């Protein structure tokens, strides 16, 4: 889908459903790939994670969220 956007367009990926922070490594991998594509295609990318908050005390999950806040 990102390749259909024009340079300067905005693109958003939302991680929702269940508890996305159960697998923070997947969020990290998708985020890294998406940011690479966004940079290549000159897009403004925003990531959003909707969580019930139970995993916010997991330092590994929190580190991944902070790392991908760009």
C-alpha positions as CSV (number, residue, x, y, z in Angstrom):
1,X,0.0,0.0,0.0
2,X,2.8,2.4,0.8
3,X,4.1,2.2,-2.8
4,X,0.7,3.6,-4.0
5,X,1.3,6.8,-2.0
6,X,2.9,9.9,-3.4
7,X,6.0,11.6,-1.9
8,X,4.8,13.8,1.0
9,X,1.7,11.7,1.7
10,X,1.0,10.6,5.3
11,X,0.7,6.9,6.1
12,X,-0.4,5.3,9.4
13,X,-0.1,1.7,10.7
14,X,-2.3,0.8,13.7
15,X,-1.5,-2.2,15.9
16,X,-4.8,-3.3,17.5
17,X,-6.7,-6.4,18.5
18,X,-5.9,-8.8,21.3
19,X,-2.8,-7.4,23.0
20,X,-0.2,-6.4,20.4
21,X,2.4,-6.0,23.1
22,X,2.5,-9.7,23.7
23,X,4.8,-9.9,20.7
24,X,6.8,-6.6,20.8
25,X,9.5,-8.1,18.5
26,X,6.9,-8.3,15.7
27,X,5.9,-4.7,16.2
28,X,9.6,-3.8,16.1
29,X,10.3,-5.7,12.8
30,X,7.2,-4.3,11.1
31,X,8.1,-0.8,12.3
32,X,11.7,-1.1,11.0
33,X,10.5,-2.3,7.6
34,X,7.8,0.4,7.4
35,X,10.1,3.2,8.3
36,X,12.6,2.0,5.7
37,X,9.8,2.0,3.0
38,X,8.5,5.4,4.2
39,X,11.9,7.0,4.0
40,X,12.5,5.5,0.5
41,X,9.2,6.7,-0.7
42,X,9.4,10.1,1.1
43,X,6.3,9.4,3.2
44,X,5.4,10.6,6.7
45,X,4.8,7.5,8.7
46,X,3.0,7.2,12.0
47,X,2.6,4.1,14.2
48,X,-0.1,3.6,16.7
49,X,-0.4,0.8,19.3
50,X,-3.7,0.3,21.0
51,X,-3.1,-1.7,24.2
52,X,-5.0,-2.6,27.4
53,X,-1.9,-1.5,29.2
54,X,-1.1,-4.8,30.9
55,X,2.3,-5.1,29.2
56,X,3.4,-1.5,29.7
57,X,5.3,-2.7,32.8
58,X,7.4,-5.1,30.6
59,X,10.6,-3.1,30.1
60,X,11.4,-4.9,26.8
61,X,8.0,-4.0,25.3
62,X,8.3,-0.4,26.6
63,X,11.8,-0.1,25.1
64,X,10.5,-1.2,21.7
65,X,7.7,1.4,21.9
66,X,10.1,4.1,22.8
67,X,12.6,3.1,20.1
68,X,9.9,3.3,17.4
69,X,8.4,6.6,18.4
70,X,9.7,8.8,15.6
